[in-house]
Amino acid sequence: MKEPGDDTVISIVGLTKRFNGRTVVDDVALDVRRGEIVGFLGPNGSGKTTTIRMICGLLKPDAGSGTCLGLDILTQSTRIKREVGYMTQRFSFYEDLTIRENLDFVARVYDLDDRPRRVAETIARLGLERRRDQLAGSLSGGWKQRLALAASVMHQPKLLLLDEPTAGVDPQARREFWDEIHRLAAEGLTVLVSTHYMDEAERCHRIVYIAYGRIVARGTVAEVIARSGLSTIIVSGANVNKIAALVQGRDGVEQVAPFGNDLHVVGPDAALLKQAVDAAVAEVGGGVTAAPGATGLEDVFIRLMQQASVADRTSNGGKA
Amino acid sequence: MSASSAFSLSRVLAMMIKEFIQLKRDRMTFAMILAIPIMQLVLFGYAINTDPKELPTLVTSADNGPGVRAVMTALATSRYFALRPGFVSEEQASRALVDGSAAYVISIPPDFERDLARGLRPQLLIEADATDPSASANALAGLPEILASALSTVLTGPLAAEAAGASPVDIVVHRRFNPEGITAYNIVPGLLGTILTMTTILMTALALTRERERGTLENLMATPATPFEIMIGKIVPYIGIGTLQVAIIIVCARVLFAVPMQGSLALLIGITFLFIAANVTLGYTFSTIAKTQMQAMQMTFFWFLPSILLSGFMFPFRGMPDWAQVIGAVLPLTHYIRSVRGIMLKGAGPADLVGEIWPLAAFWLAVGAIALLRYRRTLD
């Protein structure tokens, strides 16, 4: 299974990274196949960026091994860099160069042949012909991100690593960005993308959830939700605020979150949950309706995060 | 006082507290605040001495006897001259002045003893390296008195009376390389090195920290570009800029100050290239250590201060205590200034400057190695 067949793009086991004695990435295993869009999710500081940096050779792992595009991540990082496109969290092209100068720089760094044509093509694909001599720093957030994506795939990488690519970008630009990602994946590009956004997670073929440096869930969105075993009851009506206060902390209730005029009550045991909600509804004396609803990805993640937090405190408790 | 437009002590206090907290966190600035005054005091207080003593002196002699011995003893005890024991040939002496290993050469003519005994006031020739006029001035001014008192013990009988009057020897001073003692001859070549130090180090120190601060470094490191390629690519443009500065200064030195150019321009360009390369590599090393552009500027300043004070640019190198000379000998500026003065004023050739060229090359290689080692670790 570890044998990097034609289909395996990333195959790593036991990946671990420590900074000043603190374990940031802990025994992470990851398998990604060709053409997949894998969403890498997790709270801030959970080790997403560090993992991505280890895959593309920007950081040396303290433990673990694996391959990326059939190349050893420990010894062949120079060759990996040639085959991988990496888009950093922050816009990391030169704001004081024009769009064309930036692309030209990238083309030279990757030693691309037929450079002027490739640069012109990339500009054309972006639809930036008229603005190609504009400084990159003067572009809006959405355009900067499109430019960064175009620059990251100009050398035709086989794997694209995106680190929170859509932070601070408006919904329209995000939508277009994801359409582009799917187009690239359909052409055979493999994509590993980290994100906070649930709607973006749902646009991935598969998701991996990491918390406190450990992978705590993986699979398709439906699988992750199903495996969580959570049930949800949606309460709506005039008195939802009172209900919220009443159900909080009762047996079987784990999360209580208002969504507009509705209240989502989530718990691991469907029967207990119904009991608790029914009791609260009875106490306020009606005026509300309670009905079973679909559990969202966000509810699952909040649960996973809380569980991981408890586990982390237990395992790291002995440390100074 | 609660009106929001009025002056509020609380708001001023808020700013002050915040400034102190930030200052405390910025270790580098904090270190500079403490280290700069200490460094300045030590350097100006102990290292700098505008009246250099113990200057290396060679003697060529065509005669020997009690008079010659008295002269040499007197020179040695005056503490201005550090006499190399024994005599050297004229050729050796002249060479030593050019390569800078001697500051003075004293020549005793034939029949010195005889003429001295007859009261004929024999000539005593003193050649001084006058490239730095101020460094040699005090020793030369004190010379007649030193010799007069020394010879008074040798001269007895009727000659003693003569000794008390005019000097018993005729002191002839040759100020070599800068006979008119023009300060600009000394300053302009020195400025060449100083300006290059300041600009080349600063420009390269900012080069990598700017990438880091703007976040472009991470992207650069994810590309196939190797640290060595990045270093070369960053350094070469600044070597070019440094070369342009040199051209400007040399033309100005000639046109505005009429500084002579005794030696080979090609040699000057070659050594200048080595010096710029060493500085630019040092700047690059700074930029691998500094986290921000601000820190890079502070480090450059920290380097610049001793360079200017201990290199022999502002104050005579030989006037400094040994520890300061050791520090000065490590600085590239010291060797560069000596080379430029050597080539422009003394017409020194490659053989005369070997002692300045190898320290520059060694410094460059050492700093380059540090830069490469440092760079590999930057993201980890």
Interface residues (C-beta under 8 A of the other chain):
Chain A: R53 C56 G57 L58 L59 K60 T78 K81 R82 V84 Y86 T88 R90 F91 S92 F93 Y94 E95 V106 V109 Y110 D111
Chain B: R214 G215 T216 L217 E218 N219 L220 M221 A222 T223 P224 A225 T226 L379 D380
